Structure formats: structure tokens, C-alpha cells
Amino acid sequence: MKSSEPALVLLADDDPDDVFFMERAFRHSALPDRLFVVANGLEALAYLRGSAPYGDRQSYPLPGLLVLDLKMPLMDGFQVLEWLKGRSEFNHLPIVVLSGSDLPADMHKAKALGADDYRVKTANITHLTTMVHELHARWLNGHLKGASHTAAAS
């Protein structure tokens, strides 16, 4: 991705309210990043693979960041993480889990499966907008996955 191009953030989340709040936070952030939403893990995999209906990479470019809910129908976030873990072509893709679960077991399992960060959902637009700025600074603003960085706790 050229630095002059806005990054694409792929959000996999089935909850319309959570999607609404994330879209609003992206608008409020005034960052150039674009948000594209899929409703479940199967759609996320189709997007990442470039399968129909996402085969045109001009219209559906590879994301610079995957934001992944854990609890989704058809294929949950853990299954997406398992699928991604074995695919070296996605080693560069930062993955942030954004879940309603604050259970330590879910956090540990997500990290063990390859999530780079874990955030707990909120409907507070100020907190969400701050999080969008943090994700941009950490994962989309010249940072590479695997580079040395400090964990952003949230």
C-alpha cells in the first residue's frame, strides 16, 4: 500500500448496532482509512481470498487491518483466526479482535490463535473514536506487524 492511499479496514461483525457505532467512530475520527463491513467469518474469508463477490481487487483491495468479532453466525472469529494462522500470505495482516467478551479465556485463546490485539466493545463514541485513532497509529501508519511495539491496553 502506498502511503498516499487510504488504508482499508475490514470489519467482520454481525451486530448492526456495533457496526453502526464503528462506522460512526470512523467518520468522527476524520482519518482517511476506509471501513468495509462483512457480517460473518465466511464473508471475511471470501473477502480475504478474493472469492465472489469480492474477486475484483480494484473494488475490494486487501485490507491493511482486520477487525474481528468473536461471536458471529456461520463461522466465528476463533475459526477465522484458525484459518488465517496457517496461511503465510496473511502473516503481514494485523488482526484486532473487537469483542463483547472480556473473559480472560477468550482473550488468551484469541492471542494464541494469532490476534495481535484484543479490545472490548463499547458504544461510547468518544472511546470508539479514540480506539480508531489508536488502531490507525499502531497498525496503519507505517507500522508493520511483527515490529517491536508496546501493547495498547484497552
Backbone torsions as a table, in degrees:
resi	resn	phi	psi	omega
1	MET	NA	130.6	176.1
2	LYS	-74.3	146.7	-176.6
3	SER	-64.6	-22.5	-179.7
4	SER	-80.3	-13.8	-179.7
5	GLU	-88.5	138.4	175.7
6	PRO	-67.9	145.6	178.6
7	ALA	-79.2	151.7	174.5
8	LEU	-102.8	130.0	174.8
9	VAL	-109.0	121.6	177.3
10	LEU	-94.2	118.2	178.2
11	LEU	-106.3	121.5	175.2
12	ALA	-107.4	106.2	-176.9
13	ASP	-157.4	132.3	-177.3
14	ASP	-93.8	-8.0	-175.4
15	ASP	-90.0	113.2	-177.6
16	PRO	-57.9	-34.2	179.1
17	ASP	-67.1	-44.9	178.8
18	ASP	-63.5	-39.6	177.7
19	VAL	-63.5	-44.3	178.7
20	PHE	-56.4	-47.2	-178.3
21	PHE	-66.4	-37.3	177.4
22	MET	-67.1	-43.6	177.7
23	GLU	-60.2	-40.8	178.6
24	ARG	-65.1	-42.0	178.5
25	ALA	-63.2	-39.2	177.1
26	PHE	-63.3	-42.6	177.8
27	ARG	-62.7	-44.0	-179.1
28	HIS	-67.3	-27.0	-176.5
29	SER	-68.8	-25.5	-178.0
30	ALA	61.0	19.0	175.4
31	LEU	-83.7	157.5	-179.3
32	PRO	-78.2	-8.2	-177.5
33	ASP	-59.1	143.0	177.3
34	ARG	-104.7	143.7	179.0
35	LEU	-109.6	129.3	174.2
36	PHE	-122.7	132.2	-172.7
37	VAL	-112.2	133.9	168.3
38	VAL	-121.4	153.6	-168.7
39	ALA	-93.1	-5.8	-179.8
40	ASN	-165.5	176.1	-177.5
41	GLY	-65.6	-36.2	178.4
42	LEU	-62.5	-41.1	177.4
43	GLU	-66.8	-36.9	177.6
44	ALA	-61.6	-44.4	178.7
45	LEU	-65.5	-40.3	177.7
46	ALA	-60.7	-43.0	178.8
47	TYR	-62.4	-49.7	-177.2
48	LEU	-63.3	-38.6	179.4
49	ARG	-75.6	-17.8	-174.8
50	GLY	77.3	28.0	177.8
51	SER	-82.4	162.4	178.1
52	ALA	-55.4	136.4	5.3
53	PRO	-93.0	17.7	-173.1
54	TYR	-105.5	26.5	-174.3
55	GLY	-72.6	-22.2	-178.0
56	ASP	-87.5	104.2	-176.5
57	ARG	-70.5	-15.5	172.6
58	GLN	-67.8	-43.5	-180.0
59	SER	-83.6	-30.6	-176.2
60	TYR	-128.7	72.3	-177.8
61	PRO	-68.8	158.4	175.4
62	LEU	-60.0	140.3	-178.7
63	PRO	-75.9	156.6	172.6
64	GLY	-90.1	-13.7	-178.1
65	LEU	-155.9	137.8	173.2
66	LEU	-110.3	122.9	174.3
67	VAL	-108.7	121.7	-164.9
68	LEU	-127.0	123.0	171.2
69	ASP	-78.3	153.5	178.7
70	LEU	-89.5	-42.5	-173.0
71	LYS	-97.4	95.5	179.3
72	MET	-136.1	155.5	177.1
73	PRO	-75.4	165.2	176.1
74	LEU	70.1	-53.6	176.1
75	MET	-151.2	120.4	-176.8
76	ASP	-84.8	175.1	-177.9
77	GLY	-62.6	-35.3	177.5
78	PHE	-62.3	-40.9	179.1
79	GLN	-66.4	-36.7	175.9
80	VAL	-63.3	-45.3	179.0
81	LEU	-60.3	-42.1	178.1
82	GLU	-61.5	-42.6	179.2
83	TRP	-63.5	-44.7	-178.4
84	LEU	-67.1	-32.8	-175.5
85	LYS	-56.7	-35.3	-176.6
86	GLY	-92.6	11.4	-175.4
87	ARG	-120.8	102.6	-175.0
88	SER	-62.1	-25.2	-179.8
89	GLU	-66.0	-13.7	178.7
90	PHE	-110.6	11.3	178.8
91	ASN	-58.2	-30.0	-178.3
92	HIS	-79.5	-15.1	-173.4
93	LEU	-79.2	113.6	175.5
94	PRO	-68.8	139.7	-178.8
95	ILE	-125.2	121.7	177.3
96	VAL	-115.0	121.5	174.5
97	VAL	-83.2	130.0	175.8
98	LEU	-123.5	102.2	-170.2
99	SER	-128.6	155.8	172.5
100	GLY	-77.0	-12.0	-178.0
101	SER	-86.7	129.1	172.7
102	ASP	-110.1	20.6	179.8
103	LEU	-71.5	128.0	178.3
104	PRO	-55.2	-34.8	179.8
105	ALA	-63.4	-40.3	177.7
106	ASP	-66.6	-41.8	179.0
107	MET	-61.8	-46.1	-179.1
108	HIS	-63.7	-45.5	-178.8
109	LYS	-63.4	-43.0	179.6
110	ALA	-61.6	-44.8	178.8
111	LYS	-65.0	-40.1	179.8
112	ALA	-64.7	-29.5	179.7
113	LEU	-87.2	-0.9	173.7
114	GLY	116.8	1.5	176.6
115	ALA	-64.9	137.4	-179.2
116	ASP	-86.9	-22.6	-178.2
117	ASP	-154.2	156.8	-179.9
118	TYR	-136.7	123.2	178.8
119	ARG	-125.1	146.5	177.7
120	VAL	-96.5	134.8	-176.9
121	LYS	-62.6	149.4	173.0
122	THR	-145.3	152.6	175.1
123	ALA	-99.1	0.9	179.3
124	ASN	-74.2	114.2	-173.9
125	ILE	-63.9	-33.7	178.1
126	THR	-65.2	-45.6	178.4
127	HIS	-65.5	-40.8	179.2
128	LEU	-65.5	-41.6	179.2
129	THR	-64.7	-40.4	175.5
130	THR	-61.3	-42.8	178.7
131	MET	-62.0	-42.3	178.7
132	VAL	-59.4	-43.3	176.8
133	HIS	-62.5	-42.2	179.1
134	GLU	-63.8	-43.0	179.1
135	LEU	-63.9	-41.0	177.8
136	HIS	-61.5	-48.6	-177.4
137	ALA	-63.6	-39.4	-175.1
138	ARG	-81.2	-39.6	-170.0
139	TRP	-114.2	-19.6	-173.1
140	LEU	-118.1	-9.8	-174.7
141	ASN	-104.0	58.9	176.2
142	GLY	86.2	0.3	178.2
143	HIS	-88.0	142.9	176.9
144	LEU	-110.6	142.9	175.5
145	LYS	-59.9	136.6	179.1
146	GLY	94.4	-12.4	177.5
147	ALA	-73.2	157.5	179.6
148	SER	-69.4	128.3	178.2
149	HIS	-156.9	162.9	177.4
150	THR	-92.5	149.1	-179.3
151	ALA	-74.7	135.6	174.9
152	ALA	-93.1	110.4	-179.6
153	ALA	-85.3	140.7	179.4
154	SER	-157.1	NA	NA
